[in-house]
């Protein structure tokens, strides 16, 4: 007789149902697990053995075979412990086989039989709901899994508690979803003195999700500006919060079962590897560009990142997702983020200061900024120079707009875009529009088109650059609450496009 229970295997943020089958047969006592288990799954034998021993339950003196079906799907992680133990108990007639046939279980067993939290409870609950099954998981994961709301979730503190639930001695309560984490206090844009043009670029970037490149000497405030961008972004919608939480769940970053509406802010160091940025490693976990989904990816010292890392950004910036390719799997993660890049104008950083620049200027600037390829540079909608702040500006009292006032304008502009593109799939902001939709909603008036055509001819705008100017102009018009794109919107959009440390660059 074979006992069956269900668990999941993760493919990106998707959880695929896996049937755990346990068979007890005559022969020499043994315990084997088959079905492409990794090292953590194979070691479940010893954890299950010790957990049952702690409950004073001895393994049957028979040949035990655990099969994880489908057998050609790689099984990774310690969350297979609980379903393996439950299938074994059912095969030994300590659990009713029919009671667990429509159950999805996941959890890591400690040697004393207690259940330890695991990553991926949220997508596991979604898989259980899709197949109309209930979910059993560690107690610490119950609040997270309960956010799905379409299936019963039971959180247990130990394997013994699971056994008592099915025997009717102590039924486990249905878990309740955690709290929505309040938006954390963000740094205020008013703290930045001077840099009014950079603040305007941040506002436009936030309103339309336009990628921004800031170039300026050390100490000019690039990192300070980027750190204040979360304070002017609107909170995530429920759909965005759930999708972002799914990524955090499979990464083991979701704490306390709560879901936050605060947009992610990721700032990887320039020594980060390609696997750390794009995703990979054991289990093909998401990288920084996926952890920044629906939020901000700040890359300081942009030219210092390896060329391989920089070039891998090109596809996610265009498509909004990334595929981690491995020999036995291709894992897709959503990666729709706002990229803010900061760079010094040259290696020493003081190109514009004749008293401090090195003796290789301006060739050092060409070599340094040349690390950013033309196709990647073309994907930045906004490019600005961030000049050093004068001592006179530093002595002035803070008199700029607070982040709250800027966020209200950004939120209004985002709401206008959401209504405008409500009937379109995968389009939520002006940065996403293209083709006929771009022509329909971002076409300028006659004067604006004449200016854009002349700029394209004079500065050699690429087709991508031409369209990005239109998108930025549409956002500028939305911030001004104007229905049509005019010459002044095109002019401002071009001013943020045609900027470089040396000369006009497109």
N, C-alpha and C positions, 0 to 999 in steps of 0.2 A: 504494500500500500504506500502511495506517495502523498506526502503532505505538501501543500502549495500556499505560498503567500507572495505578496508583491512588494517591490521596492523600486528605486529609480537609479538610472545612470545619467550623468549630465553631459549634454552636448552644447557647450556654450551656456546660455541662460535657459535652454530648453531641457526639461527632464523627460527622459524616455522610460516607459514602464519596463521593468525587469521582473520576470517570474522566478522566485526562488523555490526550487523543488528539492525535497529531502526524501531519500529512500534508505530504508534499513533492510539489509539483506543478510542471509547466512554467510559465514566465512570468517576469516581471521579479523579480529577487531581492528578497525582503522577509521580514519577521518580524512576525507579528501574533498577538495573544492575544485570544481571544473567550470569552464565557461569564460576563459580569458580574464582571470583575476590578477590584479597587480599584487605587489608585495603586501600592502596593507590589508587587502582582502584575504590573502592566503594566511596571514597571521591571525585572522579571526578565529581560527581553530583553537588557539591557546587561550584567547580571551573568553570565548564561549565556554570552553572547558572549565576555566577558573571560575567564571560567573555561576555556572551550574553547581560547581562544587561548593561555592559559598552559600547556595540555597539548599545544600544537602541533597542535590540531585546528581546521581552518577550517570555518566554516559552509558547507553546500552552496549552490552558486550557483543556488538555486531558490526558489520561493515557499514559505515555511514558515508553516503555520497551526497554532496550538495551540488546541484547543477544550477547555474545562473543563465537563464534563457532570455533573449537569444544568445547563443553561445559565441557568435562572431562579433559581438559588441564588447569593446573593452570595458572592464569594470574597475573603477578607481575610487579609493577612499575607504575610510573606516566606518561609514554609515551602514555598511552591509551587516554589521555585527548583530543588530537587533532582529532583522528578518531571518537571518540564519538560525539564531537561537530559537525564535518562535516556530520556525518550520521544523526544527529538530524536536521541540517539545510536542508539537502536534503529531509528528511521526511516531513518537513514543507514547501517544494517547494521553498526554498530560494537558493538551489543549484540544478543543473540538476542531476538527479539520474544516468543517463547514463555516465555523465562526470566523476563521481568518482568511478564507478564500477571497473575500472582497475587501481586503485590508491592504493599505500601503504602509509600510513601516520603514523607519530609518533611525539610526542612533548608534553611537559607539559605546561599547560595554567596558566598564572598568573591571578590574579583577575581583572586586567585591560584589559585582552584579549591579552597581548603580549605572545610570545612563548619563553619558557626557554629551554636551551639545556638539552639533555638526553643522557644516555649511550647507546651504541649499534648501532649507526648509520651505522657503516661499515658492520656488518653482516646483518642489515636490508636491506641495498642497494643490497647486494649479493642475498638475498631472492627475492627482487623485480626483479632483473635481471633474475633470474632463471624462474620466472613466467611471464616475459615480461611485467612488469608493471612499471610505473613511481613512484618516491618517493617524498613525501612532508615531510619536516622536519624543525626544527628551523634553522634560518639562520646560527647560530654558528656551526651547525653540517653539513652544506652543503659541506664544503671543505673536510671533513673527508669522507662522503658518496660518494663523486664524484670520489674517488680513484678506485672504482670498474670499472667505465668507460663503462659498458655495459648497462646502463639505464639512463634515464633522471632524474636528481635530482634538485628539486626546494627548495631553502631555503627561508623561510618566517619569517618576524619579528613579525607577529601577526596573529590572526585569521581573522581580517579584511582584511589583505593583501591576505590571501588565498581566501577569498570571492571575492575580487576584481579581482583576477586572473581568476577565473572561470566565472565571469560575463563579462570579456573582458575589464574591465576599466583600469587595470594596470597589464598586464601579468608579471609573475615572470621570471627573467632570469634563464637559466640553470646554476647550480653551477659549479665552476671549482675546481679541486683538489688542495689541499694545497701543500706546498713546501716540498721537501725532506730535513729533518733537517740534517745539517752538523754534521759530527762526532765531538763530544765534545773533547776538549783537555784532554788527559789522563795523569796520573802520569807516570813518566819515570822510567823504570827499572834501569837506570844508577844511580838513587839516592840511591840504596841499595848498601852498602859497604860490601864486603865479601859475604858469603852465595852463592858461585858459584854453589854448588851442588843443592841448592834449586832453583836457577835461571834455571838450566838445567832441573829440574823436571817440572817447570812451562812451559818451552818451549815445552817439550814432551806432557804435559797435554793439552796445547792449540792446538798443531798440530793434535792430534788424538782424542780429547775430552775424555781424560782419567781422571777419578776421582782421586783426590789427597788428602792424609791425611798428615798433617804436625804436628809433635810433638816436642815441645821444651819449655824451661823455659820462664817465662814472660820477655818481652823486647827483645826477640831474633829476632824479625822482621817478625813474621808470618802474622800479619794483614797488615803490610807494603808491603809484597810480594804479598798478595792476591789483594790488592788495585791496583797493577800495572798490573795485568793479563789482564784487558780490553784493555790495550795499545798494547798488542802483538797479539790480536785476529783479524782476518780479518773482514771487514764489512759484514753485512748480505747480502745474495742474495735477489733479489726482492721477491721471493716466501717466504723466511724466514721472511722478513720484513713485508709482508702482514699478514702472520699467527700470528706473534707476535703482530702486531697492532690489530688484531681481539680480542685477549685476553685483551689487554689494553683498547679496546673500550668498551667491556662489563663490564669492571671494572671501567669505567669512568676516566681512566688515560691518554687518548689521548687528548692532548691539541692543540688548534689552527688549527686542521685539518691536521697537518703535520705528515708524517711518517718518523721515524728515522731509519737509518741503523746501529746505534750504538747498540751493543748487550746489553741486560739487565744485570744489576748487582744488585742482591738482597742480603742483609745482615741482616736477621732477628735476633732479640735478642733471647738469649737462654730461655727466659721466654715465648716465643710465644706458643700459644695453638695449638692443632692438627688441629682445624678448620682454624686457621690463616695460618698454613703451607700447609695443604692439600687442603683446600677449604671447603666451607659450609656457615652456617649462612643464613640470609634472601636471598632467591633467589639462594642459593648454588653458591655463587660467587667463582672465582678461588682463590687459595691460593698462597703462596710464591713460591712453586715449579712449578706452572704453569706460574706465572708472570716472572719466570726466564727462560722460554722456549727459546731455541736458544741462551741462554746467560749463566750467571754464578750465582750459588747459593753458597754464602760464609757463612759457619756456624762456627762462632768463639765459643770457649769454648764448643766444640762438646759434650763431655760427660755430660755437664750440662743441655742439652736438656732432656726433659722427655723421659723415655723409650718408651712410646707409640708413641711419635713423631718420634723418631729414627727408630723404627721398621716399621712405615708406609712408610719410604723412600725406603725400599727394593724393593717393586714392581715397583714404577716409575723408579728406577735406571735400572731395567732390561728391562722394556717394553717401556719406553718413554712416557707413559701416565698415568693418574690417574682417577679413577672413584669415584665420590662423591655420595654415596648411601643415599637416603632419602626414606621415606615411600612411596611417590607418584612419585618418579622419580629417575633415575640413570643418572647422568650427567658426561660426559667424557670430560676431558681437556687434551690437549697435554702437556707433561712435559719432554721434552728432553733437559736437562740442564747439565752443567759441574759443578760437586760438588767439592768444595774446603773446606775441614774441617781442623780446627786448634784446637789443644788441648795442655794443659800442661801435663807433664809426670805424675803428681800426684796432689793431692789436693792443697798442698802448692806451687807446681810448681818448687821446687828446688831439685829434686831427685838426679841430677848429681853433685850437689854442697855439699860436705860433711860438709862445715861450716854453711850452711843455711838449710839443709834438716831437716825435723821433725824427732822425735824419733821413728816414725812408719815405716820409710823407711826400706826395699823396699816393705813392705806389703801394704802401702798406695797406691803405684803405681798400684799394682795388683787389689786392690779394685776399684780404680778410673778408670783405663782403662777397667776394667771388665764391666763397664756400657755399653760399646759398644759390642754388641753381635758378636759372630764369623761369622754368616752369613752376617751381615752388613759389618764387617771389610773385609770380603772376596771380597766385591764388589769394593774396592779401588784398582785400577790398580797400583797406585804409593803410596809408603809410605816412608816418609823421616824424619830424625831427623834434627831439626834446632838448632844448638848449639848457645850459646851466642856469640855475636860479641866482640872481644877483643878491648881494647882501642887503640891499635896500628893500627887496621884496621880502626877505626873511624877517626884517625888523617890523614889517607892517602887521597889524592885527589880522586874524583870520576873518575875511569878509566875503568869501565865496559862498555859493549855494550849498546847502547841506545835501547829503545823499538822499534824504527823504523827498526833497523837492524834485530832484532829478529822476528819482524812481517813479514818481507819479506821472511824469511825462513819458517815461519809457513804458510804463504799464499801459498807459492810454494808447500809445503807438502799437504795442504788441496786441492789444485787444482789437484795434482796427484791422490789423493783419489777420488775426484769427478769424474774424467775421468775413473778411474778404476771401480767404482761402478755405472756408469751412467745408466746401464740397470737394476739395482736392485731397488726394491721398499723399502722405509724406511731404506736405507743404504746410508750414506753420508760420514762417517768417519770410521777409523779403529776400533773404539770402538763399532761399530754396527755389525761387521761381526761375523759370527758363522757357525758351521757345515762345509759343503763342501766348502763354500766360504772361510772360514778361512784356511782350509787345502790347498786350491788352491793358495791363495795369500800370506800366512804367513808361509808356511812350511820352516824350516831352512835347511841349508846344513847338511851333515853328521856330521861334527864336532859340529855344533850348536845343532843338535838333541841329540847327545851323552851327551853334557853338560846339556841339559834340562832334559833328562831322569834321569841322576845322581842326579840333584838337586831335582827332584820330589820325588825320592826314599829317599834321605837323609832327606829332610825337610818336607815330607808328604804333598806335594802340592795337593790340591783338584783338581777335574776336572775343576772347574771354574777358580781356580788359574792358572792351566796349560795353559788354553786358554787365560787368560788375559796376561800372560807373552808373548805369541805369538803375541797378538795384539800390545802390547807396543813395542816389537822388530820390528814389521812391521812399526810402526811409526818412530822409531829411524832410520831405513833404509831409509824411505822416506825423513827425514830431511837431511840425508847424500846424497840424490839423488842416491841411489843404488837400483837396481831392485830386488835383492834377499836378503833374511834374512840370515845372517852368524853368526858365533860363537860370534864375538865381539858384535853384536846387542843383542843376547841372554844374554850374560854376563852382559851388561849394564841394560837390562830389569830386570834380576834377582836381580841386586844390588838395584833396587828401590822397589823390592817386599819383600825381606827378611830383613827387618829392623824393629827394635823395640827398646824401651828404656831399656829393660832388656836383651834380647837375641834374637836370630833369631826366628822370629815368622812368620807363614804362615797363 
